[in-house]
């Protein structure tokens, strides 16, 4: 076996939404064509009355992280096959029963967008394996960027969302923020927030499936499960100290762990209940990953990796803070391995080494969806008791 190419990912999603599964799937055509004219698709898996909650799984943002779309294709194929056939799913030492599969599909909208950056994936697989960005062409009059080894024009889609996007203004000038205004940088944030068709497609799904209450973006590498926020340390006591207040511009992005400390003492507000839920569900996902093949992932706040701006998980979570009509969407990023193993550190391990990674992350996603379904069912029972 080998990694799926761009066309094979699209074919796999279309087949999963095909006639045998038509009663509980929806193939979604995304509205924004990529720079090279590709049309992207996602899939929604749900059966029955309108879902009260949903989980949105995203992959393929960074072109060189070849395993992320393969993980999500595996997840979709196993979930749809098991639901149709009335069976459970086993991934290594982790398993969910047929009853648990039904609980996921009958309770949640499971929205999966496995390949958000097909242009970049194709370029990485055929020309430059280390390519990370999309394929936005250089602007007219641009002197051009060096090419090869991941270098060249394009935008890092996971720095292009409308969350503290204007980092030169919103972050401290001393912040070690992993974002760049240099069009040649592999972490270039783009000419404006949501300037890229790929970013717009990701946001479009959030707008069109308001049932979604959980968001997980699949990346590599590092064996980490990251939760909100990514711009600074979390705090639960001062709601006024938050990303939307320009009074804190120029102070964000220096975690307390930074050498020399944080002179401005800025921390990002997160409601205590949200933080508790993020940690609780993240722990369940971590434990299922380890149960699959014994590989230990680390659960930590996103800023613990490095401070970021314009990322997908923080954008998804931030929306309800700015618009009270939107429900909360708790955000995660998974950085799949291999960080602590004998496998060479690589964005695309040899496929025999990738197979257990696919299985362990799939196990974690299934456990997460099951926990989200249980929370949804418990909330529905509580509402029925209160209103009964």
Beta strands, then each sheet from edge to edge (+ up, - down):
strand 1: 25-29
strand 2: 41-45
strand 3: 53-58
strand 4: 89-91
strand 5: 94-96
strand 6: 108-113
strand 7: 212-220
strand 8: 224-227
strand 9: 234-235
strand 10: 268-269
strand 11: 298-301
strand 12: 330-336
sheet 1: 1+ 2- 6+ 3+ 7+ 12+ 8- 11-
sheet 2: 4+ 5-
sheet 3: 9+ 10+
end
